Amino acid sequence: MGANYVELKLKGSHQQVRKLFESAQDDDRYENGHCYSGGIGMARGLKFVSKSFTDEREAAEWIMDHAQKWEEALAVRIGEGGQWSTDDEKQVYLIGAWCSS
């Protein structure tokens, strides 16, 4: 079986981002089914990683290299426009996963 790399960019606190991610998974499974769709619904969950990037492309490359098929999506913090928010609810996370297809 194959895998697709899927990516989301979400803003908020850990709790808010987790809720938005779970909603995206539910929507994906509703639209595409519950197995081998290649969508974000196939990720095992969400894991926040203590990595931060100012460049979104570098963040995506890091996630692609470290995420594992059948495992959790990885979330890393990114500085939007190179700027870091000091407000927890305005943090920006790039989330990526290798999803079975």
N, C-alpha and C positions, 0 to 999 in steps of 0.2 A: 504494500500500500504506500501511497505517496503522502506528501505533506505540503501545505501551503503556508507561507509566512503571512501572518495577518498583523496589522498594526492599528492602534487607536491612540489618539492624543486627548487626554482628559484633564480637566482642571478642578482642583478642590483639595480638601483634606484627605487623608488616607481613607477615612470612613466614607466620605462623599464619593471618592473615586471608586472604592470597592462597590458601592451601591450602583453607580453608573455602569461599571464593568459587568456586574451581575445582570443588570437590565439588558445590556447589549448581548450578553450570552443567551438570555431567555428569548430575546427577539430573533437572534440568529437560529436558534434551535426550532422556533416556531416556523420561521420562513424556510429553513433548509433541512430540517430533520435532525435526528438525534445521533446519527453515526456517519462518519466518513464524509461530512459535508465540506470539510476544508475551511470552515468558518470559525470565528472566535468562540462559538459555542462548544467546540471540541476541546478547548483548553481545560485542564483539570482544576483550575482556580486562578488566583492572582497572588503573586509574590512580589512584595516591594523589596527592591535591592538598594543597598546603601551606596549607589553610584549616582553621580551628578555630571551632566554634560552641558556645555554652552552651545554645542553644535548638534542639531537634530540628526543629521546624517551620521555623525560619529556614534550617537546614542543608538540609532537603528542598527548600525553595523555591529556594535557591541552585543546588542540583544540577539541578533541573528546568530552570532558566534556562541552564545551562552545558553540560549533557550533550547529545550529538548522536546522532541515530539512526545506526545502523551503526558507531558508534565504541565506545570503551571505557566501561565503567561507571566512575563517579567515586566515590572514597572520601574523605570528610572526617572529621576527628576531632571527636567531640562529647564534652562534659563530661556524664557521666551524673549526673543530679540537680544539674547545675551544678558538679560536682566533677571535677577532673582527676586522673587517676591518675599517679603518678610511676613506677609499674611498667610497663615496656614491654609486658609480656604481658597487662596489664589495660586497655590502651587500648580505647576504644569507637569504632567507625567506622560512620558511616551511608554506605551505598553505594546509588547510584541510577543507572538507565540508561533511555534510551528504546529499547525493544526492538521490532524490526519484527514486525508482525502481518499 
